[in-house]
């Protein structure tokens, strides 16, 4: 088939924009053929572009040549048409289409390009393996649900730029080629040709540069920026990701929160038509762990933790009494009204699930009419059993799920068990958007592998003023001026007020186990800068990919990124990463020690 061009034609409308008020207009449309239905002497073609679909009609009685050409159209052919907008008869109106009141009667058809049969249907909600979708990502991106996701992402970034501009922020770009400062995730390294043996690092965040911009007097900085981390992937994580990043001078935590609540309120209203209630609830980290076992709790449902350590600390069930004796705890959740659903098979399954989070097991009590179904009540006295029922408020038809261990294990296992029960029994209202600030994080946490304290967020976070004196004497008890914004159990973003003087920054590095020489070698440029009049400052960053994922209801951030990577950090479509020409390695003074033949 010989394909045509658009010479002399100019598109007048997008497919999804035609309405009844366009009646009798002559329009020129372009797009992809979604379907071609043949009904006697009529052909009905569904034409698709990024705005939606419209029905084209062809009649063999009006222009035989145009009709015969329409017979050639197959799915995903690229065409241009000229035609007249007609109203459909009442019985043919399609209420499921935005353009369902009209059709375009085609008087001119040009076939611009053909298409082979696609490896999957170009339609919404296809049941196709991700591997195939990602290999043919350019086809996957044509699907209407993917296009809506990418368009929404554009809207979010447009709203962000407008909002922060209105709040006095300046959008300033920071470098992509920077210095490696290993502290946290692994860096992606870029070799320098003109400095043999030396490497740039791709930024894990613009953290240091945005702090230096505050030193430069720019007061409020903003950027939508690519960041890179060489770490293992999950559904909400990619090796390259996008942040909505900001920093403010002469601010306090309340100011930062108010500005960002305003942004989230606006973006949900303008992009989704959803009213977000502000101010958001604030919850200290210690309270979040006590109530939910998580620093990013999902508050769309209840089942909060109940601490029954006091009630069972002296009981005959050694798992409970030993946990309390060794400084741990015994905590449970009340599965209200789920008792009949908690069969032995289900309870065994939930026990195995809890074990994946280091719990040694899960105890349970199901309250039935005139009976307690449990594997542990034989080890407890009547008084202890009654104390548990009273503390939990359990009634007939309820289940009590119990974890006993060291507190970190209890928090992790019971917190995830709470989420799993909610998922299995459909306890989560998916129409809700529950926002929450978690505050007062620990500044440091002890890393058993490295045998030292590491920063909970990053090394530039300011300690709470009343805890600074504990930096040397009790670093594990120092709280940070840090805050995360949580949406439906997912961290959307986080930030903190920053350290802004050299002495305190040196003390922070010392608490992290850095010698003075190591600290100055890695971060000397920052501490030197602090000597020249540094304003108090703070900021935060959102994961744009996560934000759009939650707004669209997508299962993975891959569904809101145009060209994502898979779990191995590979791109299936173009085959990256890949080997390069040895000449390129020679120019970079790099020798590859891996036996590449074994990896073929």
Rosetta blueprint (number, residue, H / E / L):
1 X L
2 X L
3 X L
4 X L
5 X L
6 X L
7 X L
8 X L
9 X L
10 X L
11 X L
12 X L
13 X L
14 X L
15 X H
16 X H
17 X H
18 X L
19 X L
20 X H
21 X H
22 X H
23 X L
24 X L
25 X L
26 X E
27 X E
28 X E
29 X E
30 X E
31 X E
32 X E
33 X E
34 X E
35 X E
36 X E
37 X E
38 X E
39 X E
40 X L
41 X L
42 X E
43 X E
44 X E
45 X E
46 X E
47 X E
48 X E
49 X E
50 X L
51 X L
52 X E
53 X E
54 X E
55 X E
56 X E
57 X E
58 X E
59 X E
60 X L
61 X L
62 X L
63 X L
64 X H
65 X H
66 X H
67 X H
68 X H
69 X H
70 X H
71 X L
72 X L
73 X L
74 X L
75 X L
76 X L
77 X L
78 X E
79 X E
80 X E
81 X E
82 X E
83 X E
84 X E
85 X E
86 X E
87 X E
88 X L
89 X L
90 X H
91 X H
92 X H
93 X L
94 X L
95 X L
96 X L
97 X L
98 X L
99 X L
100 X L
101 X L
102 X E
103 X E
104 X E
105 X E
106 X E
107 X E
108 X E
109 X E
110 X E
111 X E
112 X E
113 X E
114 X L
115 X L
116 X L
117 X L
118 X L
119 X L
120 X L
121 X L
122 X L
123 X L
124 X L
125 X L
126 X L
127 X L
128 X L
129 X L
130 X H
131 X H
132 X H
133 X H
134 X H
135 X H
136 X L
137 X H
138 X H
139 X H
140 X H
141 X L
142 X L
143 X L
144 X H
145 X H
146 X H
147 X H
148 X H
149 X H
150 X H
151 X H
152 X H
153 X H
154 X H
155 X H
156 X H
157 X H
158 X H
159 X H
160 X H
161 X H
162 X H
163 X H
164 X H
165 X H
166 X H
167 X L
168 X L
169 X L
170 X E
171 X E
172 X L
173 X L
174 X L
175 X L
176 X L
177 X E
178 X E
179 X L
180 X L
181 X L
182 X L
183 X L
184 X L
185 X L
186 X E
187 X L
188 X L
189 X E
190 X E
191 X E
192 X L
193 X L
194 X L
195 X L
196 X L
197 X L
198 X L
199 X E
200 X E
201 X E
202 X E
203 X L
204 X L
205 X L
206 X L
207 X H
208 X H
209 X H
210 X H
211 X H
212 X H
213 X H
214 X H
215 X H
216 X L
217 X L
218 X L
219 X L
220 X E
221 X E
222 X E
223 X E
224 X E
225 X E
226 X E
227 X E
228 X E
229 X L
230 X E
231 X L
232 X L
233 X L
234 X L
235 X L
236 X L
237 X L
238 X L
239 X L
240 X E
241 X E
242 X E
243 X E
244 X E
245 X E
246 X E
247 X E
248 X E
249 X E
250 X L
251 X L
252 X L
253 X H
254 X H
255 X H
256 X H
257 X H
258 X H
259 X H
260 X H
261 X H
262 X H
263 X H
264 X H
265 X H
266 X H
267 X H
268 X H
269 X H
270 X H
271 X H
272 X H
273 X L
274 X L
275 X L
276 X L
277 X L
278 X L
279 X L
280 X L
281 X E
282 X E
283 X E
284 X E
285 X H
286 X H
287 X H
288 X H
289 X H
290 X H
291 X H
292 X H
293 X L
294 X L
295 X L
296 X L
297 X L
298 X L
299 X L
300 X L
301 X L
302 X L
303 X L
304 X L
305 X L
306 X E
307 X E
308 X L
309 X H
310 X H
311 X H
312 X H
313 X L
314 X L
315 X L
316 X L
317 X L
318 X H
319 X H
320 X H
321 X H
322 X H
323 X H
324 X H
325 X H
326 X L
327 X L
328 X L
329 X E
330 X E
331 X E
332 X E
333 X E
334 X E
335 X E
336 X L
337 X L
338 X L
339 X H
340 X H
341 X H
342 X L
343 X L
344 X H
345 X H
346 X H
347 X H
348 X H
349 X H
350 X H
351 X H
352 X H
353 X H
354 X H
355 X H
356 X L
357 X L
358 X L
359 X L
360 X L
361 X L
362 X L
363 X E
364 X E
365 X E
366 X E
367 X E
368 X E
369 X L
370 X L
371 X E
372 X E
373 X E
374 X E
375 X L
376 X L
377 X H
378 X H
379 X H
380 X L
381 X L
382 X H
383 X H
384 X H
385 X H
386 X H
387 X H
388 X H
389 X H
390 X H
391 X H
392 X H
393 X L
394 X L
395 X L
396 X L
397 X L
398 X L
399 X E
400 X E
401 X E
402 X E
403 X E
404 X E
405 X E
406 X L
407 X H
408 X H
409 X H
410 X H
411 X H
412 X H
413 X H
414 X H
415 X H
416 X H
417 X H
418 X H
419 X H
420 X H
421 X H
422 X H
423 X H
424 X H
425 X L
426 X L
427 X L
428 X L
429 X L
430 X L
431 X L
432 X L
433 X L
434 X L
435 X E
436 X E
437 X E
438 X E
439 X E
440 X L
441 X L
442 X E
443 X L
444 X E
445 X E
446 X E
447 X E
448 X L
449 X L
450 X L
451 X L
452 X E
453 X E
454 X E
455 X E
456 X L
457 X L
458 X L
459 X L
460 X L
461 X E
462 X L
463 X E
464 X L
465 X H
466 X H
467 X H
468 X L
469 X L
470 X H
471 X H
472 X H
473 X H
474 X L
475 X H
476 X H
477 X H
478 X L
479 X E
480 X E
481 X L
482 X E
483 X E
484 X E
485 X E
486 X E
487 X E
488 X L
489 X L
490 X E
491 X E
492 X E
493 X E
494 X E
495 X E
496 X E
497 X E
498 X E
499 X L
500 X L
501 X L
502 X H
503 X H
504 X H
505 X H
506 X H
507 X H
508 X H
509 X H
510 X H
511 X H
512 X L
513 X L
514 X L
515 X L
516 X H
517 X H
518 X H
519 X H
520 X H
521 X H
522 X H
523 X H
524 X H
525 X H
526 X H
527 X H
528 X H
529 X H
530 X H
531 X H
532 X H
533 X L
534 X L
535 X L
536 X L
537 X E
538 X E
539 X E
540 X E
541 X E
542 X E
543 X E
544 X H
545 X H
546 X H
547 X H
548 X H
549 X H
550 X H
551 X H
552 X H
553 X L
554 X L
555 X L
556 X L
557 X H
558 X H
559 X H
560 X H
561 X L
562 X L
563 X L
564 X L
565 X L
566 X L
567 X L
568 X L
569 X L
570 X L
571 X E
572 X L
573 X L
574 X L
575 X L
576 X E
577 X L
578 X L
579 X L
580 X L
581 X L
582 X H
583 X H
584 X H
585 X H
586 X H
587 X H
588 X L
589 X L
590 X L
591 X L
592 X L
593 X L
594 X L
595 X L
596 X H
597 X H
598 X H
599 X H
600 X L
